Amino acid sequence: MNVRAIEARVLPLAKWLLAASVLIHFVLVITQAKMTMIDLLVYRDGPPSILHGTLYDWRLAQYSQQFALPFTYPPFAAIVFLPLSWVPWGVVRIVWQVISVICLWWLVRLSLRLIGKDRISVADAIRLDPVTEDAWRQRAMLWTALLIWTEPVRTTLNYGQINLLLAAVVLAGMVSTRPLLSGLSVGLTTGVKLTPALSGIYFLATKRWAAAAWSAVAFAVTVGVAYAVSPAQSTLYWFHLLSDTSRIGPVGSAINQSLRGALSRTVGYDVGSGPVWLAGAAVAAVLLFFALRASVRARDTLAGIVSVQFFTLLVSPISWSHHWVWMVPALLWLLYGRAAGGRLVMTTAVIWLVAVGSFLISFLLKMQGSIWSIPRPWYESLLGWVYPACGLLTLVTIAVALHARRPEKPIDSAGVDSVTAAA
């Protein structure tokens, strides 16, 4: 696949494609009753309960045919979301969608800026010719227009999820050379939703000890603030509810695209954290080790961050398909990064495009019947591996493609903060 030849024809139309995509999206937001934004309802309607000491007893009354959604986030998240309850629902819907679309553009733009920075610093390590700054901007508009219609992004928008916002904040913080900013981005987002915590692996791998320390401090502050507001609800969450995955949702449902979900559907029962899951997690950990080592040695920042985020999604008990918005920077790295053009890299990119463009998970959800049923026909179990399999393949691809690569010269003294500033 000649990426440059294909995009050369469409780049001049990028701004019009983006305008059309965003316009169509907001028409659907306004007119489609199916866009319930059920998770946004949880963010808006649940948090006031923390002031009454009933946050984790609260359930969403609407759309609860199979599962009345509880508030599953740390208590600090309820404090952050509390202002949403003061705003009319119609306004919250629109504002949240605007923020999410902007975060998608930022995620694309920053990823491409990192790749462009890498291409300038390591000009001989890539196969594509240098492109102008205007071309990078056009690419950002083009891919934002396209990726808004992929399944992880689409379902994030449909559910009113927070994934794009968290990914944008985490990526911006992780690439900063300022330890405080890096630590705040990871620590504060961990206080809202626990999964960013494993981003600290990247700080440790790159010997960014101060960033790792600030992450821990920032997270501790979120816990302290929540205890000050509601000590009873904080104690309930951290000491009793934290490991209760049944409150989050059905582990075996097709929408759970973690290793635990895929393995459970394969064997026909919830594998929990037993030997089956441990074996799968061990494989993911080994692949992370090689992918992260290759990324660090090659000084490929985006590849290293993607590796850690994919590992997090794989080993988390529940990783809904809309949590996989980290495929956005992964796909861009596969298409434009320093290893772009290799057979394995392009094959992985094509597989990802098919996986997220086919809406396979949505199809499997309609096939499975009850969300609580784990056993299913073998072909449904096999298809239900789509995101975990793509995640594992991406780790392999990064490790192999960057093996033994070294930058010809160090990144300039401006560091990656110049990337975020220019984005």
N, C-alpha and C positions, 0 to 999 in steps of 0.2 A: 504494500500500500504506500503510494507516494503522497505523504501528507502535504508537502509543499505544493504539489501540482493541484491537488483538490482544493486546498484552502485559498490558493491564489485566485481562483474564480469567484469565491464567495466573500473574501475579506472586504472588498469594496462595498458590499451590501450589509456589513456587520451591524452598523448602527440602525439600519432599517429593520433587520431581523430582530435585534434586541427590542426595539420599540414595539414591533408587532407581538413578540412573545409576552412582553410585560403587559401590553394592552389586553391581549386575550386572557392572560392569567387573571387580571383584575376584573374583567367582565365575568369570568367564572366565579370569582370571589363574591361578586354582588348578586349574581343570578342563580348560582347552583346551590340548591338546598343540600346536596350531598357533601358539600364542604362544611361539615359540622364544626371543624376545629375543636374536636372533643378534648384534646389535651390542653388547649388554650383555655377551655372552660374550667378544667381542673386548676390551672395556674391562677385563674381569676377568682373562682368561687370558693376554693378550698382554704387559701391562706388566712382569711379572717378568723377561722376556727382556732388558730394558734393563740389568739387573744382570750379565748374562752377555755383553753386547755383541752380541746377536743379535735385537734388537727388530724390525728391518725384514726379517729373514729368516723370522720367525715367520709361520705361517699357521694359521687356525682349521680344525681337522680336521672338525668337525661341519658338516652341511648344505652340503657343498662340491661338489655335483653339477656345477654349471656354473662356480663361481668360489670358490676357497678364499680367504676373506677375510684380507687382511694387516692390520697395524696401520698406518693411514695418517695419523695425527695427529702433530703435532710431539712431540719427545721429552719436553717438559715435561708433556704430557698423560699420558704413561705414568707419570710420577712422581705426578701427581695421582690417577690411577686405581689406583695400586699397592695401597693399603689394601683395595680390593675383593677382591683375591686372597687375603686373609687371612680372609674371611668365607664361610661355607657358601653354595653357590649358591642354595638355596631361600630363604635369608634375604635375599640380595642382590636376588633377583627382587622380593620383596614390598616391601622398603624402597625400591628404585628406583621402583617404581610409585607408592608413597605420595608420594615426593618429586615425581614428575612431575605427579601430579594436583594437588598443592598449588601447583606452579609454574603450572599452567594456570589455577587459580583466581586466583593472584596476577596473572598476565598480564591476565586479564579485569578484575579488581578495579582494578588500577592504571590500566588504559586508561580505564575508566569514571570513575575519580576525576579523571583528567586532563581528560576531557570535561566532567565536572561543574564542575571548577575554571574551565574556559574559559567555561562557560555562565554562571557567577556573575560572572566578570570582564567578560564581553562579552554582557550580557543581551539587548541589542537586535539582536545579530547572528545570532540563531537563531530558528527558527520554532516550536520546542516550548516548552511552558510549563515553568517551573521545577518540579522534583520534590523530594521530601523525601529526606533521607539514608537513611531506611529503604528507599525505592524503589530507590536506587542499590545498596544491599546486596542487595536481592531480585533486581535485574537481574544482579548478579554471580553469584549462585547459579543463576539461570535459565540464563544463557548458558554457564556452566561445565557445567551438566548437558547442554545441547544440543551444545556444541562438542566434548565428549569423544567424540562419535560422528561427527565429520567426518573426512575421509580424512587430511589432514596430521597431525592429532592422534592419530587411531586408529593409523596406521602408526608414528608415533613411539612410542606405547605398545607396540605389537606387537613392534617391533624392539628395544625397550629403548634407544631413541636418547636423546641428550643435548639435543635441540633445545629442549624446553620449559624446561629448566634454564638454558641459555645465554640464551634470549630473555628470561626473567624477570630474570636478573641484568643483562643489557645494558640493558633498558628502565629498570629501577630506577636504574641508574647514570647513564644519559643524561639523565634528567629531574631529577637532583639538581643543585642550584645550587652544590654544593661541588666544585671542580675535582679535588681529590684522589680523591674517591669516584667521580666520573665517569670519570676517567682509569684508576683501578684496575679498574673494571668492564669497560671496553673492552680495556685492555692485558692483563689476566690471562686473559680469555676468548679473546683472540686467541692467547695462548700455548697454549691448549688446542685451539682450532680456528680456523683462520686467518680465516674469513669475517667475524668481528666487526671486523676491522681497518678496513674501509671505513666503519664508524660514525664515524670521525674526520672524514669529510666534513661531517657535521652540526655538529661542533664548529667547524670552519673557517667554515662558512656562517653560523653564529651568532656568530662572532668570540669563541669561547670558547677563547682561545689557551692558557690554563693547563691546561684539561682535555685539549686535544690533546697538549700537552707531557707531562703525566702519563701519558697513554696510551702514548706512545712509551717513556717511562721504565719503566713497568710491564712492557711487552712485552720490553724489553731485559733486565729482571731475569729473566723466565722463560727467556729464551735462555741467560743466564749461569748460572742454576741448573742447567739441563739439561747445559750444557758441563761444569760441575763434577762432575756425576754420571757422565756418559758422553760425553766429548769425541769419541770415534770415531763413535758413533751420531748425535750432533748434527751433525758435519761431513757425514756421509753424507746426512742428511735435507736440510739447508739448501743443500748444494752439488751434490747429485746426484739426489735423489728428488723435490724440491719441485715440479718442473714435469711429472712423469711421471703423467699422468692415468690411464694404463692400470692403475696400481696401485689406484686408487680404485674403478674399475668401468667398465662399458660406457657410453661416451658416448652412443651412439644408442638405448639402451634407453628405453622409454616412461617409466620411472620418473625419468629425468633430465629435469627440467622447467626447465632453463636455456635461454637463447637458443641456445647452442651445440648442445644436444641437439635442440631443435625445428628449427633450421636444418639440421642434419645429416640428420635424418629426412626433411626436405622435399626436399633435393637428392640424397639417397641415398648420401652419404659423409661422413666426419668432416671438417667444415670447419676444425677446428683454430682457430688464431688468425689465419687468412688474411683475404682481402678480404671474404668473405661475412660472417664473424663481426664484423669491424671495422665493416661497414655497420650490422649489427644493434645493436652496442654503441654506435655513434654516435647512433642513433635513441634508445636508452634514455638516453644521457647528456643529450641535448637535452631529453627529457621530464623527466628529473630536475631539470635546471636550472630549468625553468619551475615545476615542482611545488614545489621547495625554495624558490625565490624567493617564490612566492605564500604558502607556509607561514610563512616568516620575516616577510614583511611583515604578515601577518595575526596573527602571534604565536601560531600554532597549533602547539604543540609536538608533539602526537601525529601530526599530518599530516606534519610534517617528518621525524620519525623513521621513520615508515612508508615515506615516499618513499625514504629512503636505504637502508633494509633491502630493499625491493623491487628497487632498482637493483642491490644486491649479489647478490641471488638471480638476477637476469637475466644479469649479466655473468660470474658464476662459471662455470668450465668445467663443473662438475657441481653441480647443485642438485636433489637427490632430492626427490620429492614431499613427503616428511615434513619437509624443510627449510622448507617454506612455512607453518610455524606462525605466521609473521608476518601471515598473513591474519586471525588472531584480532583484534589491535588494529585492523587495517584495516577489517574488517567492522563492528566496533563504532563506529568513526569514521563510516563511511558511514551507519549507522543512527541514530546519536545525536549526532554532531558538529554544529558550528554550521551546516554546509551541508546537514544532513539534510532530506529532504523534496523536494529538487529532483529533476527528472526524471532527469537524467544520474546523479546520486548514487544514487537508488533503483534505477535500472536496473543500475548497477554492483554494488550490494549483492545484488540478486536473482541476477545472473549468478554472483557468488561463491558464494552459497548453493547454487545448482544444481551448480556445479563441485565443491565440496567435499562436498556431500551425496550426490552420485550415485555416488561411488567409481569414476569413469570411468578413472582411472589404473590401478586394480587390474584393471578389465575389459580395458584395453589390454595389460597385462602378460600376461594369459592368452592373448590373441590373437596375440602377437608371436612365439611360439616361442622361438628362441634369443635370449638377452639380448644377444648380440654382433652380431646381424644388424642392419644399419642400413637398407638399402632395405626398403620396405614399401608396401602399397597406399596410394593417395593419401588415402583417407578415414581411414586410421589415422594418417597423417602430419598431416592436418588436425586430427583430434581430439587429437593429441599436443601441440598448441599451447595447451591449455586454461589451464594456470597462467601461462606466459609472456604469453599474450594478456590474461588477467585482470590481471596485474601491470602491463603497459603501459597498459591501460585505466584502472587505478587512478591511475597517474601523471597521465594526461590529466584524469581527473575532479578530482583534487586541484588541479591547476593552474587548471582552468576554474572550479571551484566557489569557490575562494578568491581569484580574480582581483579585484584592487582592493579587497579587504576590509581594514578596519583596525579594531583594537579601540577601543572608545569610551573606555576608560581602561586604564592599565597594570595588570598583574597585581600583587596586593598584595605588601607588603614581605616576607611570609612566604615568597613564592616557591614553586616547585614542590616543595621539600622538605617543605612542609606536606602536600602530596598524598601522598607516600610514607609520611609519618609516620601519616597518618590512614587509609591503606589497610589 
